[in-house]
Amino acid sequence: MYAVPPLPAPAGTPIRAARLTLRPYLPSDTTDFFRLIDENRTRLRPSFPAREAAVQSPAAASQTLTRFRHDWTTGRLYVFGIWHQETQQYLGDISLKPNWTPPITLEIGYYLAADAEGKGYAREALAAIATFGFEVLHAERLLIRCKATNPRSCAVAEAVGFRPLPPRPRPWPLRVFGSSDILYYCLRRPA
C-alpha cells in the first residue's frame, strides 16, 4: 500500500561504487536510455514489460525520464541510471519502489545491457543501492522479485546478502495455471 513519504525527496547526488556511478537520469541521457532498451527489448520484455512498452521511441524515452524525475520528487519511485566511471558508458538501470507504510519496504528492480552482464556490475550496483535504501530512505527491508528462469539475477541478490523468502501461495483462481515462476528475496536493515 502506497502512503505519503515520511521524509523530503533525497538529493539526486550520485552514488559512487568501485567502478560505477549511479545517478538519477538527466534529460541528456535520453539517447543512451532509449538505445539500451531498444537494443535489449527481447531480453527486457519478460521481466520489465511496462518499461519496454513505454519506451518505443526517443520521444517516449524522454517522457519516461521526465516521469522518473517527477516520481523522485513525490517519493513514488527512485530510478538510477548505472554508468561505468572510467568509460562513462551507460550500462543499465536500478530502481527502488517504496511502500511507505511501516515497516518501510523498498522493492528493487535492475537490468543491464547484454554486453554489461557477467562482469559484477549488477552486484556492485545492488550493494550500493541497498546502502542508499537503508541509510537515506530509512527502509527496514529491501525486496527483490526474480524470475526463476533468471538464475543470474537470483545469484546477484544472494551475493549481496538477500535471502530467499518462502514461496508465496497463489490466489486460488491462479492455481490452475501451476506454480509461480517468481522468487522473492529479502534483505533486512543491519542491526
Residue frames as a rotation matrix with the C-alpha (Angstrom) as fourth column:
MET 1
0.586 0.810 0.000 0.00
0.810 -0.586 0.000 0.00
0.000 0.000 -1.000 0.00
TYR 2
-0.328 -0.694 0.641 1.40
0.687 -0.641 -0.343 3.36
0.649 0.328 0.687 -1.01
ALA 3
0.611 0.427 -0.667 1.47
0.765 -0.535 0.359 6.13
-0.204 -0.729 -0.653 1.57
VAL 4
0.902 -0.287 0.321 3.00
-0.156 -0.912 -0.379 9.58
0.402 0.292 -0.868 1.69
PRO 5
0.114 -0.934 -0.339 6.78
0.522 0.347 -0.779 9.51
0.845 -0.088 0.527 2.15
PRO 6
0.774 0.190 -0.604 7.79
0.633 -0.230 0.739 10.39
0.001 -0.954 -0.298 5.71
LEU 7
0.001 -0.850 -0.527 10.78
0.491 -0.459 0.741 12.43
-0.871 -0.259 0.417 4.50
PRO 8
0.515 0.141 -0.845 11.55
-0.527 -0.725 -0.443 15.02
-0.675 0.674 -0.299 1.84
ALA 9
0.986 -0.167 -0.016 12.86
0.077 0.536 -0.841 13.84
0.149 0.827 0.541 -1.53
PRO 10
0.436 -0.894 -0.104 16.52
0.481 0.134 0.866 12.91
-0.760 -0.428 0.488 -1.21
ALA 11
0.242 -0.469 -0.849 19.10
-0.672 -0.713 0.202 14.86
-0.700 0.522 -0.488 -3.14
GLY 12
0.991 0.133 -0.035 19.98
-0.110 0.613 -0.783 13.40
-0.082 0.779 0.621 -6.52
THR 13
0.257 -0.966 0.038 23.63
-0.900 -0.224 0.374 13.17
-0.352 -0.130 -0.927 -5.53
PRO 14
0.364 -0.166 -0.916 25.39
-0.582 0.728 -0.363 10.43
0.728 0.665 0.168 -7.49
ILE 15
0.784 -0.169 0.597 26.29
-0.396 0.604 0.691 7.25
-0.478 -0.779 0.407 -5.66
ARG 16
0.187 -0.808 -0.558 29.82
-0.896 0.092 -0.434 6.06
0.402 0.581 -0.707 -6.33
ALA 17
0.921 -0.050 0.386 30.82
-0.114 0.914 0.389 2.42
-0.372 -0.403 0.836 -6.16
ALA 18
0.131 -0.965 0.227 34.19
0.243 0.253 0.936 0.88
-0.961 -0.067 0.268 -7.02
ARG 19
-0.768 -0.449 0.457 33.66
0.501 0.022 0.865 1.04
-0.398 0.894 0.208 -10.80
LEU 20
-0.268 0.819 0.507 30.21
0.873 -0.017 0.488 2.56
0.408 0.573 -0.711 -11.15
THR 21
-0.974 0.218 -0.064 28.31
-0.169 -0.884 -0.435 5.79
-0.152 -0.412 0.898 -10.79
LEU 22
-0.367 0.929 0.044 24.59
0.916 0.352 0.191 5.54
0.162 0.111 -0.980 -10.05
ARG 23
-0.900 0.085 -0.428 22.58
0.055 -0.951 -0.304 8.71
-0.433 -0.298 0.851 -10.51
PRO 24
0.178 0.984 -0.011 19.10
0.290 -0.063 -0.955 9.94
-0.940 0.167 -0.296 -11.35
TYR 25
-0.082 -0.148 0.986 18.61
0.987 0.127 0.101 10.41
-0.141 0.981 0.135 -15.08
LEU 26
-0.429 -0.083 -0.900 19.12
-0.004 -0.996 0.093 13.77
-0.904 0.043 0.426 -16.78
PRO 27
0.666 0.695 -0.270 17.33
-0.254 -0.129 -0.959 14.91
-0.701 0.707 0.090 -19.95
SER 28
0.180 -0.698 -0.693 20.66
-0.982 -0.174 -0.080 14.50
-0.065 0.694 -0.717 -21.77
ASP 29
-0.643 -0.413 0.645 20.53
-0.466 0.879 0.099 10.73
-0.608 -0.237 -0.758 -21.04
THR 30
0.344 0.938 -0.047 17.57
-0.618 0.188 -0.763 10.16
-0.707 0.291 0.644 -23.38
THR 31
0.365 -0.226 -0.903 19.59
-0.867 0.271 -0.418 8.81
0.339 0.936 -0.097 -26.32
ASP 32
-0.709 -0.697 -0.108 21.56
-0.590 0.670 -0.450 6.30
0.386 -0.256 -0.886 -24.22
PHE 33
-0.537 0.599 0.594 18.44
-0.473 0.369 -0.800 5.25
-0.699 -0.710 0.085 -22.30
PHE 34
0.518 0.778 -0.356 16.45
-0.718 0.168 -0.676 4.65
-0.466 0.605 0.646 -25.48
ARG 35
0.082 -0.560 -0.824 19.29
-0.859 0.380 -0.343 2.84
0.505 0.736 -0.450 -27.25
LEU 36
-0.843 -0.437 0.313 19.86
-0.537 0.693 -0.480 0.39
-0.008 -0.573 -0.819 -24.40
ILE 37
-0.198 0.848 0.491 16.18
-0.357 0.404 -0.842 -0.53
-0.913 -0.342 0.223 -24.19
ASP 38
0.564 0.442 -0.697 15.79
-0.780 0.008 -0.626 -0.69
-0.271 0.897 0.350 -27.96
GLU 39
-0.132 -0.723 -0.678 18.82
-0.816 0.467 -0.339 -2.97
0.562 0.509 -0.652 -28.36
ASN 40
-0.963 -0.269 0.038 17.70
-0.230 0.735 -0.638 -5.23
0.144 -0.622 -0.769 -25.48
ARG 41
-0.251 0.964 0.093 13.91
-0.948 -0.264 0.177 -5.37
0.195 -0.044 0.980 -25.99
THR 42
0.265 0.376 -0.888 13.63
-0.345 0.897 0.277 -9.13
0.900 0.233 0.367 -26.35
ARG 43
-0.514 -0.557 -0.652 15.67
0.430 0.491 -0.758 -9.69
0.743 -0.670 -0.013 -23.18
LEU 44
-0.983 0.052 0.175 13.90
-0.168 -0.630 -0.759 -6.99
0.070 -0.775 0.628 -21.12
ARG 45
-0.366 0.928 -0.072 10.30
-0.621 -0.186 0.761 -7.67
0.693 0.323 0.645 -22.15
PRO 46
0.013 0.464 -0.886 9.66
0.353 0.827 0.438 -10.73
0.935 -0.319 -0.153 -19.88
SER 47
-0.261 -0.193 -0.946 10.83
0.958 0.067 -0.279 -9.03
0.117 -0.979 0.168 -16.68
PHE 48
-0.621 -0.003 -0.784 10.23
0.257 -0.946 -0.200 -5.34
-0.741 -0.325 0.588 -17.49
PRO 49
-0.337 0.516 0.788 7.21
0.941 0.220 0.258 -5.33
-0.040 0.828 -0.560 -19.83
ALA 50
0.698 0.641 -0.321 5.91
0.640 -0.759 -0.123 -1.92
-0.322 -0.119 -0.939 -18.76
ARG 51
0.159 -0.731 -0.664 9.29
-0.101 -0.681 0.725 -0.22
-0.982 -0.048 -0.182 -19.22
GLU 52
-0.741 -0.461 0.489 9.88
0.374 0.320 0.870 -1.86
-0.558 0.828 -0.065 -22.59
ALA 53
-0.045 0.825 0.563 6.37
0.999 0.038 0.025 -0.97
-0.001 0.564 -0.826 -23.79
ALA 54
0.697 0.356 -0.622 6.63
0.470 -0.882 0.022 2.65
-0.541 -0.308 -0.783 -22.59
VAL 55
0.071 -0.793 -0.605 9.93
-0.350 -0.588 0.730 3.35
-0.934 0.159 -0.319 -24.37
GLN 56
0.443 0.217 0.870 9.08
0.631 0.613 -0.475 2.81
-0.637 0.759 0.134 -28.05
SER 57
0.554 -0.267 0.789 10.76
0.600 -0.528 -0.601 5.95
0.577 0.806 -0.133 -29.40
PRO 58
-0.597 -0.801 -0.043 13.25
0.645 -0.447 -0.619 8.62
0.477 -0.397 0.784 -28.34
ALA 59
-0.417 0.516 0.748 10.32
-0.432 -0.837 0.337 10.94
0.800 -0.182 0.572 -27.58
ALA 60
0.687 0.675 -0.270 8.73
-0.128 0.478 0.869 8.29
0.716 -0.562 0.415 -25.35
ALA 61
0.093 -0.749 -0.656 12.11
0.852 0.401 -0.337 7.77
0.515 -0.527 0.676 -23.66
SER 62
-0.752 -0.355 0.556 12.28
0.126 -0.904 -0.408 11.49
0.648 -0.237 0.724 -22.91
GLN 63
0.117 0.887 0.446 8.77
-0.588 -0.300 0.751 11.40
0.801 -0.350 0.486 -21.42
THR 64
0.651 0.073 -0.755 9.74
0.393 0.819 0.418 8.40
0.649 -0.569 0.504 -19.29
LEU 65
-0.404 -0.871 -0.280 12.77
0.769 -0.157 -0.620 10.23
0.496 -0.466 0.733 -17.91
THR 66
-0.573 0.303 0.761 10.57
-0.368 -0.925 0.091 13.24
0.732 -0.228 0.642 -17.11
ARG 67
0.563 0.818 -0.120 8.18
-0.321 0.350 0.880 10.91
0.761 -0.457 0.460 -15.26
PHE 68
0.230 -0.569 -0.789 11.14
0.761 0.611 -0.219 9.46
0.607 -0.550 0.574 -13.32
ARG 69
-0.774 -0.530 0.346 12.09
0.244 -0.755 -0.609 12.98
0.584 -0.387 0.714 -12.13
HIS 70
-0.119 0.825 0.552 8.51
-0.685 -0.471 0.556 13.59
0.719 -0.312 0.621 -11.01
ASP 71
0.657 0.350 -0.668 8.36
0.111 0.831 0.545 10.20
0.746 -0.432 0.507 -9.27
TRP 72
-0.305 -0.859 -0.411 11.60
0.690 0.098 -0.717 11.04
0.656 -0.502 0.563 -7.45
THR 73
-0.805 -0.043 0.592 10.24
-0.229 -0.897 -0.377 14.30
0.548 -0.440 0.712 -6.04
THR 74
0.148 0.945 0.292 6.96
-0.806 -0.056 0.589 12.68
0.573 -0.323 0.753 -4.95
GLY 75
-0.445 -0.417 0.793 8.64
-0.833 0.518 -0.195 9.62
-0.329 -0.747 -0.578 -3.41
ARG 76
0.651 0.759 -0.006 6.83
-0.689 0.588 -0.423 7.18
-0.317 0.280 0.906 -5.70
LEU 77
0.872 -0.419 0.253 9.92
0.484 0.814 -0.320 5.67
-0.072 0.401 0.913 -7.34
TYR 78
0.499 -0.805 -0.322 13.67
-0.533 -0.578 0.618 6.29
-0.683 -0.136 -0.717 -7.23
VAL 79
0.908 -0.148 0.393 15.32
0.390 0.644 -0.658 5.38
-0.156 0.751 0.642 -10.54
PHE 80
0.319 -0.896 -0.308 19.08
-0.429 -0.427 0.796 5.47
-0.845 -0.122 -0.520 -11.11
GLY 81
0.880 -0.257 -0.399 20.99
-0.310 0.326 -0.893 5.01
0.360 0.910 0.207 -14.32
ILE 82
0.673 -0.703 0.228 24.18
0.193 0.465 0.864 2.98
-0.714 -0.538 0.449 -14.00
TRP 83
0.875 -0.454 -0.168 27.36
-0.360 -0.378 -0.853 4.31
0.324 0.807 -0.494 -15.65
HIS 84
0.534 -0.809 -0.245 30.87
0.829 0.558 -0.037 2.94
0.167 -0.184 0.969 -15.77
GLN 85
0.732 -0.228 -0.642 33.09
0.212 -0.819 0.533 5.52
-0.647 -0.527 -0.552 -14.03
GLU 86
-0.247 -0.968 -0.039 36.13
0.224 -0.096 0.970 5.12
-0.943 0.230 0.241 -16.24
THR 87
-0.792 -0.093 0.604 34.47
0.594 0.114 0.796 4.89
-0.143 0.989 -0.035 -19.68
GLN 88
-0.696 0.640 -0.325 31.24
-0.467 -0.748 -0.472 6.81
-0.545 -0.177 0.820 -18.91
GLN 89
-0.809 0.424 -0.408 29.38
-0.153 0.518 0.842 4.01
0.568 0.743 -0.354 -20.73
TYR 90
-0.139 0.866 0.481 25.71
-0.990 -0.114 -0.080 3.69
-0.015 -0.488 0.873 -19.80
LEU 91
-0.912 -0.366 -0.185 25.23
-0.359 0.931 -0.070 0.12
0.198 0.002 -0.980 -18.52
GLY 92
-0.466 0.777 -0.423 21.69
0.587 0.629 0.510 -0.15
0.662 -0.011 -0.749 -17.19
ASP 93
-0.174 0.640 0.748 19.20
-0.510 -0.708 0.488 0.86
0.842 -0.297 0.449 -14.56
ILE 94
-0.636 0.091 -0.767 18.32
0.625 0.645 -0.441 0.18
0.454 -0.759 -0.467 -10.92
SER 95
-0.321 0.625 0.712 15.27
-0.374 -0.774 0.511 1.44
0.870 -0.102 0.482 -9.06
LEU 96
-0.938 0.121 -0.325 13.64
0.346 0.380 -0.858 1.41
0.019 -0.917 -0.398 -5.65
LYS 97
-0.274 0.920 0.281 9.87
-0.117 -0.322 0.940 1.44
0.955 0.224 0.196 -5.27
PRO 98
-0.955 -0.194 0.224 8.84
-0.222 -0.032 -0.975 2.28
0.196 -0.981 -0.012 -1.70
ASN 99
0.139 0.938 -0.318 5.94
0.499 0.211 0.841 1.15
0.856 -0.275 -0.439 0.37
TRP 100
-0.505 -0.429 0.749 5.85
-0.250 -0.758 -0.603 3.95
0.826 -0.492 0.276 2.92
THR 101
0.645 0.720 0.256 3.58
-0.517 0.164 0.840 2.04
0.563 -0.674 0.479 5.31
PRO 102
-0.190 -0.786 0.589 5.65
-0.981 0.135 -0.137 0.86
0.028 -0.604 -0.797 8.30
PRO 103
0.201 -0.957 -0.208 7.78
0.250 -0.155 0.956 -1.14
-0.947 -0.244 0.208 8.20
ILE 104
0.479 -0.058 -0.876 9.18
-0.717 -0.601 -0.352 0.78
-0.506 0.797 -0.330 5.22
THR 105
0.161 -0.339 0.927 9.90
0.397 0.882 0.253 -1.65
-0.904 0.327 0.277 2.43
LEU 106
0.115 -0.206 -0.972 11.61
-0.800 -0.599 0.033 -0.92
-0.588 0.774 -0.233 -0.88
GLU 107
0.657 0.071 0.751 11.29
0.322 0.874 -0.364 -3.20
-0.682 0.480 0.551 -3.88
ILE 108
-0.095 -0.820 -0.565 14.36
-0.499 -0.452 0.739 -3.15
-0.861 0.352 -0.367 -6.09
GLY 109
0.831 0.239 0.503 14.46
0.314 0.545 -0.777 -3.80
-0.459 0.804 0.378 -9.82
TYR 110
0.089 -0.857 -0.507 17.54
-0.515 -0.475 0.713 -3.78
-0.852 0.198 -0.484 -12.04
TYR 111
0.828 0.027 0.560 18.71
0.417 0.636 -0.649 -4.61
-0.373 0.771 0.516 -15.52
LEU 112
-0.077 -0.902 -0.424 21.88
-0.204 -0.402 0.893 -4.30
-0.976 0.155 -0.153 -17.56
ALA 113
0.425 0.033 -0.904 22.67
-0.903 -0.046 -0.426 -4.22
-0.055 0.998 0.010 -21.25
ALA 114
0.998 -0.004 -0.065 23.58
-0.006 0.990 -0.144 -7.68
0.065 0.144 0.987 -22.56
ASP 115
0.393 -0.919 -0.001 27.23
0.277 0.119 -0.953 -6.70
0.877 0.375 0.302 -23.06
ALA 116
-0.120 -0.409 0.904 27.49
-0.738 -0.572 -0.357 -5.50
0.664 -0.711 -0.233 -19.44
GLU 117
0.825 0.500 0.265 26.36
-0.550 0.597 0.584 -8.77
0.134 -0.627 0.767 -17.89
GLY 118
0.855 -0.425 -0.298 28.76
0.431 0.901 -0.052 -11.18
0.290 -0.084 0.953 -16.23
LYS 119
-0.054 -0.910 0.411 31.20
0.332 -0.404 -0.852 -8.52
0.942 0.090 0.324 -15.04
GLY 120
-0.421 -0.070 -0.904 29.91
0.900 0.094 -0.427 -7.98
0.115 -0.993 0.024 -11.50
TYR 121
-0.870 0.079 0.487 28.24
-0.012 -0.990 0.138 -4.64
0.493 0.114 0.862 -12.29
ALA 122
0.137 0.990 0.018 24.77
-0.114 -0.002 0.993 -5.71
0.984 -0.138 0.113 -11.10
ARG 123
0.331 -0.094 -0.939 26.18
0.845 0.473 0.250 -6.96
0.420 -0.876 0.236 -7.81
GLU 124
-0.710 -0.678 -0.192 28.13
0.699 -0.645 -0.308 -3.71
0.085 -0.353 0.932 -7.32
ALA 125
-0.659 0.540 0.524 25.10
-0.225 -0.806 0.547 -1.54
0.718 0.243 0.653 -8.16
LEU 126
0.344 0.844 -0.411 22.80
0.182 0.370 0.911 -3.57
0.921 -0.388 -0.027 -5.90
ALA 127
-0.039 -0.436 -0.899 25.17
0.979 0.164 -0.121 -3.29
0.200 -0.885 0.420 -2.93
ALA 128
-0.932 -0.341 0.121 25.40
0.325 -0.936 -0.132 0.49
0.159 -0.084 0.984 -3.42
ILE 129
-0.402 0.856 0.326 21.63
-0.330 -0.468 0.820 0.93
0.854 0.222 0.470 -3.78
ALA 130
0.269 0.448 -0.852 20.99
0.631 0.587 0.508 -1.21
0.728 -0.674 -0.125 -0.69
THR 131
-0.561 -0.541 -0.627 23.08
0.827 -0.408 -0.388 1.22
-0.046 -0.736 0.675 1.35
PHE 132
-0.902 0.299 0.313 21.08
-0.173 -0.912 0.372 4.13
0.397 0.282 0.874 -0.12
GLY 133
-0.042 0.968 -0.249 17.82
0.009 0.249 0.968 2.36
0.999 0.039 -0.019 0.76
PHE 134
0.249 0.100 -0.963 18.78
0.880 0.393 0.268 1.79
0.406 -0.914 0.009 4.37
GLU 135
-0.494 -0.607 -0.623 20.72
0.834 -0.534 -0.140 4.98
-0.247 -0.589 0.770 5.11
VAL 136
-0.996 0.084 0.034 18.87
-0.066 -0.932 0.356 7.61
0.061 0.352 0.934 3.04
LEU 137
-0.335 0.938 -0.091 15.33
-0.449 -0.074 0.891 6.21
0.829 0.339 0.446 2.71
HIS 138
-0.586 -0.002 0.810 15.40
-0.808 0.083 -0.584 4.52
-0.066 -0.997 -0.050 6.15
ALA 139
0.216 0.648 -0.731 13.97
-0.655 0.651 0.383 1.24
0.724 0.396 0.565 4.89
GLU 140
0.256 -0.048 0.966 13.53
-0.830 0.500 0.245 -1.67
-0.495 -0.864 0.089 7.26
ARG 141
-0.035 -0.262 0.964 13.77
0.228 0.938 0.263 -4.20
-0.973 0.229 0.027 4.46
LEU 142
-0.306 -0.139 -0.942 14.53
-0.863 -0.378 0.336 -4.48
-0.402 0.915 -0.005 0.77
LEU 143
0.283 0.480 0.831 12.78
-0.004 0.867 -0.499 -6.90
-0.959 0.138 0.247 -1.58
ILE 144
-0.564 -0.368 -0.739 13.69
-0.768 -0.097 0.634 -8.28
-0.305 0.925 -0.228 -4.99
ARG 145
0.549 0.676 0.491 11.48
-0.276 0.701 -0.657 -10.37
-0.789 0.225 0.572 -7.26
CYS 146
-0.522 -0.732 -0.437 13.35
-0.740 0.134 0.659 -12.60
-0.424 0.668 -0.612 -9.70
LYS 147
0.576 0.613 -0.542 12.03
-0.798 0.564 -0.210 -14.93
0.177 0.553 0.814 -12.33
ALA 148
0.551 -0.338 0.763 13.03
-0.256 0.802 0.540 -18.50
-0.795 -0.492 0.355 -11.53
THR 149
0.772 -0.221 0.595 14.20
0.618 0.479 -0.624 -18.72
-0.147 0.850 0.507 -15.14
ASN 150
0.634 -0.588 0.502 16.76
-0.162 -0.735 -0.658 -15.96
0.756 0.336 -0.561 -14.49
PRO 151
0.703 -0.349 -0.620 19.39
0.689 0.550 0.473 -17.62
0.176 -0.759 0.627 -12.28
ARG 152
-0.341 -0.869 0.360 21.86
0.703 -0.490 -0.516 -14.77
0.624 0.077 0.777 -12.82
SER 153
-0.084 0.386 0.918 19.53
-0.350 -0.875 0.336 -12.26
0.933 -0.293 0.209 -11.17
CYS 154
0.903 0.398 -0.164 18.90
-0.029 0.436 0.900 -14.65
0.429 -0.808 0.405 -8.28
ALA 155
0.325 -0.871 -0.369 22.67
0.899 0.405 -0.163 -15.12
0.292 -0.279 0.915 -7.86
VAL 156
-0.395 -0.418 0.818 23.19
0.216 -0.908 -0.360 -11.33
0.893 0.034 0.449 -7.76
ALA 157
0.445 0.653 0.613 20.62
-0.488 -0.397 0.777 -10.97
0.751 -0.645 0.142 -4.97
GLU 158
0.936 -0.078 -0.342 22.18
0.295 0.705 0.645 -13.79
0.191 -0.705 0.683 -2.94
ALA 159
0.043 -0.997 0.057 25.74
0.824 0.003 -0.567 -12.49
0.565 0.071 0.822 -3.47
VAL 160
-0.377 -0.132 0.917 24.73
-0.152 -0.967 -0.202 -9.16
0.913 -0.216 0.345 -1.87
GLY 161
-0.991 -0.085 0.099 23.16
-0.113 0.181 -0.977 -10.90
0.065 -0.980 -0.190 1.13
PHE 162
-0.165 0.986 -0.014 19.49
-0.976 -0.162 0.143 -11.14
0.139 0.038 0.990 0.14
ARG 163
-0.878 -0.051 0.477 17.85
-0.214 0.931 -0.295 -14.31
-0.429 -0.361 -0.828 1.41
PRO 164
-0.726 0.654 -0.211 15.12
-0.043 0.262 0.964 -16.23
0.686 0.710 -0.162 -0.38
LEU 165
-0.499 0.685 0.531 11.65
-0.827 -0.194 -0.527 -15.97
-0.258 -0.702 0.663 1.13
PRO 166
-0.610 0.362 0.705 9.32
0.227 0.932 -0.282 -18.96
-0.759 -0.012 -0.651 1.29
PRO 167
-0.872 0.339 0.352 7.17
0.351 -0.066 0.934 -19.32
0.340 0.938 -0.062 -1.83
ARG 168
-0.730 0.683 -0.027 4.01
-0.544 -0.605 -0.582 -17.27
-0.413 -0.410 0.813 -1.70
PRO 169
-0.468 0.641 0.608 0.75
0.584 0.741 -0.331 -19.13
-0.663 0.200 -0.721 -2.17
ARG 170
-0.974 0.177 0.144 -1.05
0.029 -0.530 0.848 -18.09
0.226 0.830 0.510 -5.33
PRO 171
-0.421 0.901 0.101 -4.67
-0.780 -0.303 -0.548 -16.91
-0.463 -0.309 0.830 -5.16
TRP 172
-0.243 0.317 0.917 -6.92
0.030 0.947 -0.320 -19.89
-0.970 -0.050 -0.240 -5.78
PRO 173
0.803 0.586 -0.110 -8.11
-0.128 -0.010 -0.992 -18.78
-0.582 0.810 0.067 -9.26
LEU 174
0.455 -0.706 -0.542 -4.49
-0.883 -0.282 -0.375 -18.71
0.112 0.650 -0.752 -10.46
ARG 175
-0.099 -0.531 0.841 -3.53
-0.640 0.682 0.355 -22.11
-0.762 -0.503 -0.408 -9.04
VAL 176
0.729 0.453 0.512 -4.95
0.091 0.678 -0.729 -23.80
-0.678 0.579 0.453 -12.10
PHE 177
0.886 -0.425 -0.183 -2.07
-0.340 -0.329 -0.881 -22.26
0.314 0.843 -0.436 -14.10
GLY 178
0.429 -0.757 -0.493 0.57
0.606 0.646 -0.464 -24.00
0.670 -0.099 0.736 -12.00
SER 179
0.363 -0.388 -0.847 3.17
0.846 -0.244 0.474 -22.67
-0.391 -0.889 0.240 -9.59
SER 180
0.959 -0.048 -0.281 4.51
-0.105 -0.976 -0.192 -19.16
-0.264 0.214 -0.940 -9.74
ASP 181
0.511 -0.831 0.219 7.77
0.769 0.328 -0.549 -18.60
0.384 0.449 0.807 -11.55
ILE 182
0.376 -0.336 0.863 8.64
-0.286 -0.928 -0.237 -15.64
0.881 -0.158 -0.445 -9.30
LEU 183
0.117 -0.436 -0.892 11.14
0.882 0.459 -0.109 -15.98
0.457 -0.774 0.439 -6.47
TYR 184
0.804 0.208 0.557 11.28
-0.051 -0.909 0.413 -13.41
0.592 -0.361 -0.721 -3.67
TYR 185
-0.099 -0.893 -0.439 14.42
0.800 0.191 -0.569 -12.26
0.592 -0.407 0.696 -1.86
CYS 186
0.882 0.416 0.222 14.69
0.171 -0.721 0.671 -10.05
0.439 -0.554 -0.707 1.24
LEU 187
-0.350 -0.926 -0.141 17.44
0.624 -0.119 -0.773 -8.09
0.699 -0.358 0.619 2.95
ARG 188
0.709 0.614 -0.347 16.68
0.647 -0.371 0.666 -6.61
0.280 -0.697 -0.661 6.37
ARG 189
0.664 -0.420 0.619 18.20
-0.410 -0.896 -0.169 -3.48
0.625 -0.142 -0.767 7.87
PRO 190
-0.162 -0.797 -0.581 21.51
0.325 0.513 -0.795 -4.31
0.932 -0.318 0.176 9.54
ALA 191
0.707 0.438 -0.554 21.26
0.623 -0.017 0.782 -4.31
0.334 -0.899 -0.285 13.33
